[in-house]
Amino acid sequence: MSRVATIPLQRTMSAAIQHSQQLLAATQAQLSTGKKAPDFASLGIEAVRNLSAHSLRAQQDAYVAASAQAGTTLTLNDANMSAIDTSAMSLKQELLTAIGTGKSPALNETIAATFNQFRAALNASDGDRWLFGGAQTDGPAFLPNTLAETISTPASAAFANDGIKASARLSDNVDIQYGVTASEIGSGLYAAFQTLAGAGPIGNPPTPSQVATLTAAAGQIDAGLSGLRAVSAENGRKQAQADTLSTRASDRSVLLEGIISGNEDADLGQVAIDLAQQKAMLEASYSVFGQLSGLSLVSYLR
């Protein structure tokens, strides 16, 4: 005689329902997080590869950040050196005009204004430190406050910077020294200001001795600009190098992000399909379990 064993069937259906609930919960977690698994351990053999990819991406992101910081400093270097170059060139032109025409109605004011521009540029900051001070943070990189002070202040005492220049690692085994010091860009032009300060107020017209002084100062400006432009050119080369390395690091970071995403991110389209299927299976399991629970021998006894 055969019989209906409802309790074992209910246990079997209960286990199936629990399994379906677990699958549905996992799929819902994928939908909410967008990730295939809740942790690296659940990724299986891809876990080691993804941990390595995360480490490499963090390194490339650090290179991008370092390149951005170095690039900002290099840009500020360029802006201030260009300001010195422009003002020194204008001063030289004024000196040559005074020498050639014997007229210098505003030459004294031009000399003073150019010196002030020179001083302001050498003492520029990037917000946290003196731009051309090297590692010195106690005070400005250029000390004389007025043109007259240059007469009694030798170049060795006028510049307070040290010889330490900022550097950064912008790629694997690639370090760039991007710092510039006040003395290396300003020493030549400082000699010209000392010469002009020693001449005293320039007359209109300048005296023969003053014309000789103006001629000497124009030559010193030429020499100073030559040194300044050499440093500026090197600064520009490093700007281009920093931009190139930043782009490479950014591209590598994007590539690594793609690898990480491919291993970790869930396919939301497939997740939606799985979710619908698992809900249907779970609802069917509930229905069957309910029918089994409603079975009773009493209903069939007559």
C-alpha positions as CSV (number, residue, x, y, z in Angstrom):
1,M,0.0,0.0,0.0
2,S,1.4,3.4,-1.0
3,R,1.1,6.5,1.2
4,V,1.7,10.2,1.0
5,A,4.7,11.4,3.1
6,T,4.0,15.1,3.5
7,I,6.6,15.9,6.2
8,P,9.7,14.8,4.1
9,L,8.3,16.7,1.1
10,Q,7.8,19.8,3.2
11,R,11.4,19.5,4.5
12,T,12.7,19.2,0.9
13,M,10.6,22.2,-0.2
14,S,11.8,24.2,2.8
15,A,15.4,23.6,1.9
16,A,14.7,24.5,-1.7
17,I,13.0,27.7,-0.6
18,Q,16.0,28.7,1.6
19,H,18.3,28.1,-1.3
20,S,16.2,30.3,-3.6
21,Q,16.1,32.9,-0.9
22,Q,19.9,32.9,-0.6
23,L,20.3,33.2,-4.4
24,L,17.8,36.0,-4.5
25,A,19.5,37.8,-1.6
26,A,22.9,37.5,-3.4
27,T,21.4,38.9,-6.6
28,Q,19.7,41.8,-4.8
29,A,23.1,42.6,-3.2
30,Q,24.7,42.7,-6.6
31,L,22.0,45.0,-7.8
32,S,22.3,47.4,-4.9
33,T,26.2,47.4,-4.8
34,G,26.9,46.9,-8.5
35,K,29.6,44.4,-7.5
36,K,29.8,40.7,-8.2
37,A,30.9,39.7,-4.8
38,P,30.9,41.4,-1.3
39,D,34.6,40.9,-0.7
40,F,37.9,39.9,-2.4
41,A,37.7,36.4,-1.0
42,S,34.5,35.7,-2.9
43,L,36.3,36.6,-6.2
44,G,38.2,33.3,-6.2
45,I,41.2,33.1,-8.5
46,E,40.7,36.8,-9.6
47,A,41.3,38.1,-6.1
48,V,45.1,38.2,-6.3
49,R,45.0,39.9,-9.7
50,N,42.5,42.5,-8.6
51,L,44.4,43.3,-5.4
52,S,47.5,43.9,-7.5
53,A,45.5,46.0,-9.9
54,H,44.2,48.1,-7.0
55,S,47.8,48.7,-5.8
56,L,49.0,49.6,-9.2
57,R,46.1,52.0,-9.8
58,A,46.7,53.7,-6.5
59,Q,50.4,54.2,-7.5
60,Q,49.4,55.7,-10.8
61,D,46.9,58.0,-9.1
62,A,49.7,59.1,-6.8
63,Y,51.9,59.9,-9.8
64,V,49.0,62.0,-11.3
65,A,48.6,63.9,-8.1
66,A,52.4,64.5,-7.8
67,S,52.5,65.6,-11.5
68,A,49.7,68.1,-10.8
69,Q,51.5,69.6,-7.8
70,A,54.8,69.8,-9.7
71,G,53.0,71.3,-12.7
72,T,51.5,74.0,-10.6
73,T,54.8,75.0,-9.2
74,L,56.4,74.9,-12.7
75,T,53.7,77.1,-14.0
76,L,54.2,79.6,-11.2
77,N,57.9,79.5,-11.8
78,D,57.3,80.3,-15.5
79,A,54.9,83.2,-14.7
80,N,57.3,84.9,-12.3
81,M,60.3,84.4,-14.5
82,S,58.4,85.8,-17.4
83,A,57.4,88.9,-15.4
84,I,61.1,89.5,-14.5
85,D,62.1,89.0,-18.1
86,T,59.5,91.4,-19.5
87,S,60.2,94.2,-16.9
88,A,64.0,93.8,-17.4
89,M,63.6,94.1,-21.2
90,S,61.5,97.2,-20.8
91,L,64.1,98.7,-18.5
92,K,66.9,97.9,-20.9
93,Q,65.0,99.7,-23.7
94,E,64.6,102.7,-21.5
95,L,68.3,102.7,-20.7
96,L,69.2,102.5,-24.4
97,T,66.7,105.3,-25.2
98,A,68.3,107.5,-22.5
99,I,71.8,106.7,-23.8
100,G,70.9,107.3,-27.5
101,T,68.7,110.5,-27.1
102,G,70.1,112.0,-24.0
103,K,66.6,112.2,-22.6
104,S,65.4,110.3,-19.5
105,P,62.3,112.1,-18.1
106,A,61.0,109.0,-16.2
107,L,64.0,106.8,-16.0
108,N,64.4,106.9,-12.3
109,E,60.8,105.9,-11.8
110,T,61.2,103.0,-14.3
111,I,64.3,101.7,-12.5
112,A,62.5,101.8,-9.2
113,A,59.4,100.1,-10.6
114,T,61.4,97.4,-12.3
115,F,63.3,96.7,-9.1
116,N,60.0,96.4,-7.2
117,Q,58.8,93.9,-9.8
118,F,62.0,92.0,-9.6
119,R,61.7,91.8,-5.8
120,A,58.0,90.8,-5.8
121,A,58.6,88.0,-8.3
122,L,61.6,86.6,-6.4
123,N,59.5,86.6,-3.2
124,A,56.5,85.0,-4.8
125,S,54.8,82.1,-2.9
126,D,52.7,79.2,-3.9
127,G,50.5,79.7,-0.9
128,D,52.4,77.4,1.5
129,R,56.1,78.5,1.0
130,W,58.4,80.8,-0.8
131,L,58.5,79.8,-4.4
132,F,62.2,80.5,-5.0
133,G,63.5,80.0,-1.4
134,G,64.5,76.4,-1.7
135,A,63.9,74.7,1.7
136,Q,64.0,78.0,3.6
137,T,60.6,78.9,5.1
138,D,61.7,81.5,7.7
139,G,61.6,84.5,5.4
140,P,61.6,85.7,1.8
141,A,64.2,84.6,-0.7
142,F,65.3,88.1,-1.7
143,L,66.1,90.5,1.2
144,P,66.8,94.1,0.0
145,N,63.6,96.1,0.3
146,T,64.7,99.2,-1.7
147,L,67.0,99.9,-4.6
148,A,69.2,101.9,-2.3
149,E,69.8,98.9,-0.1
150,T,71.5,97.0,-2.9
151,I,74.5,99.4,-2.7
152,S,75.6,98.0,0.6
153,T,74.2,94.5,0.2
154,P,76.4,92.1,-1.8
155,A,74.7,89.3,-3.8
156,S,75.9,86.7,-1.3
157,A,73.8,88.5,1.4
158,A,70.9,89.6,-0.8
159,F,69.6,86.1,-1.6
160,A,68.5,84.0,1.4
161,N,67.6,80.8,-0.4
162,D,69.5,77.6,0.0
163,G,70.5,75.2,-2.7
164,I,67.8,72.6,-2.0
165,K,65.4,72.2,-4.9
166,A,62.0,70.5,-4.8
167,S,61.7,67.2,-6.6
168,A,59.1,64.5,-7.1
169,R,58.7,61.0,-8.4
170,L,56.3,61.2,-11.4
171,S,56.7,57.7,-12.8
172,D,58.5,54.5,-12.0
173,N,62.1,55.3,-11.4
174,V,61.6,58.8,-12.8
175,D,62.3,61.7,-10.5
176,I,62.1,65.4,-11.6
177,Q,63.8,68.2,-9.8
178,Y,61.4,71.1,-10.5
179,G,62.5,73.7,-7.9
180,V,64.1,77.0,-8.9
181,T,66.1,79.3,-6.5
182,A,66.1,83.1,-6.4
183,S,69.9,83.3,-6.7
184,E,70.1,81.3,-9.9
185,I,67.6,83.5,-11.7
186,G,68.3,86.8,-10.1
187,S,72.0,87.2,-9.5
188,G,72.9,88.5,-12.9
189,L,70.1,91.1,-12.9
190,Y,70.9,92.1,-9.3
191,A,74.4,93.3,-10.5
192,A,72.6,95.6,-12.9
193,F,70.5,97.1,-10.1
194,Q,73.5,97.6,-7.9
195,T,75.2,99.5,-10.8
196,L,72.1,101.7,-11.3
197,A,71.7,102.3,-7.6
198,G,75.4,103.4,-7.4
199,A,74.8,106.0,-10.0
200,G,72.3,107.9,-7.9
201,P,69.4,109.8,-9.4
202,I,69.8,109.9,-13.2
203,G,69.7,113.4,-14.6
204,N,67.7,114.6,-17.7
205,P,69.9,114.6,-19.7
206,P,72.2,112.1,-17.9
207,T,75.8,113.2,-17.3
208,P,78.6,111.5,-19.3
209,S,79.5,109.3,-16.3
210,Q,75.9,108.4,-15.9
211,V,75.7,107.4,-19.6
212,A,78.7,105.1,-19.0
213,T,76.9,103.6,-16.0
214,L,73.7,103.1,-18.0
215,T,75.7,101.4,-20.7
216,A,77.3,99.1,-18.2
217,A,73.9,98.3,-16.6
218,A,72.4,97.5,-20.1
219,G,75.2,95.0,-20.6
220,Q,74.6,93.5,-17.2
221,I,70.9,93.2,-17.9
222,D,71.7,91.3,-21.1
223,A,73.9,88.9,-19.2
224,G,71.3,88.5,-16.5
225,L,68.6,87.8,-19.0
226,S,70.7,85.1,-20.6
227,G,71.0,83.2,-17.3
228,L,67.3,83.8,-16.5
229,R,66.2,82.4,-19.9
230,A,68.4,79.3,-19.6
231,V,66.7,78.5,-16.3
232,S,63.3,79.4,-17.8
233,A,63.9,77.1,-20.8
234,E,64.8,74.2,-18.5
235,N,61.6,74.9,-16.5
236,G,59.6,74.7,-19.7
237,R,61.2,71.4,-20.6
238,K,60.2,70.0,-17.2
239,Q,56.7,71.3,-17.6
240,A,56.3,69.4,-20.8
241,Q,57.8,66.3,-19.2
242,A,55.5,66.5,-16.2
243,D,52.5,66.9,-18.5
244,T,53.6,63.8,-20.5
245,L,54.1,61.7,-17.4
246,S,50.8,62.8,-15.9
247,T,49.0,61.8,-19.1
248,R,50.7,58.4,-19.1
249,A,49.9,57.7,-15.5
250,S,46.3,58.8,-16.0
251,D,46.0,56.4,-19.0
252,R,47.4,53.6,-17.0
253,S,45.0,54.3,-14.2
254,V,42.1,54.1,-16.6
255,L,43.4,50.8,-18.0
256,L,43.7,49.3,-14.5
257,E,40.3,50.6,-13.6
258,G,38.9,48.7,-16.6
259,I,40.6,45.5,-15.4
260,I,39.2,46.0,-11.9
261,S,35.8,46.8,-13.1
262,G,35.7,43.7,-15.4
263,N,36.5,41.5,-12.5
264,E,34.5,43.1,-9.8
265,D,31.5,44.9,-11.3
266,A,28.3,43.0,-11.9
267,D,26.5,42.8,-15.3
268,L,23.4,44.7,-14.3
269,G,21.5,43.4,-17.4
270,Q,22.2,39.8,-16.4
271,V,21.4,40.6,-12.8
272,A,18.0,41.9,-13.7
273,I,17.3,38.7,-15.7
274,D,18.5,36.5,-12.8
275,L,16.4,38.6,-10.3
276,A,13.2,38.0,-12.3
277,Q,13.9,34.3,-12.7
278,Q,14.8,33.8,-9.0
279,K,11.7,35.7,-7.9
280,A,9.5,33.5,-10.1
281,M,11.2,30.3,-8.7
282,L,10.8,31.5,-5.2
283,E,7.1,32.3,-5.7
284,A,6.6,28.9,-7.3
285,S,8.3,27.2,-4.3
286,Y,6.0,29.1,-1.9
287,S,3.0,28.0,-3.9
288,V,4.0,24.3,-3.8
289,F,4.9,24.5,-0.1
290,G,1.5,26.0,0.6
291,Q,-0.2,23.2,-1.2
292,L,1.7,20.6,0.6
293,S,1.0,22.2,3.9
294,G,-2.8,22.1,3.1
295,L,-2.8,18.3,2.4
296,S,-4.9,16.3,5.0
297,L,-6.0,12.7,5.0
298,V,-9.2,13.7,6.6
299,S,-10.4,15.4,3.4
300,Y,-10.2,12.0,1.6
301,L,-11.8,9.8,4.3
302,R,-15.5,9.1,3.5
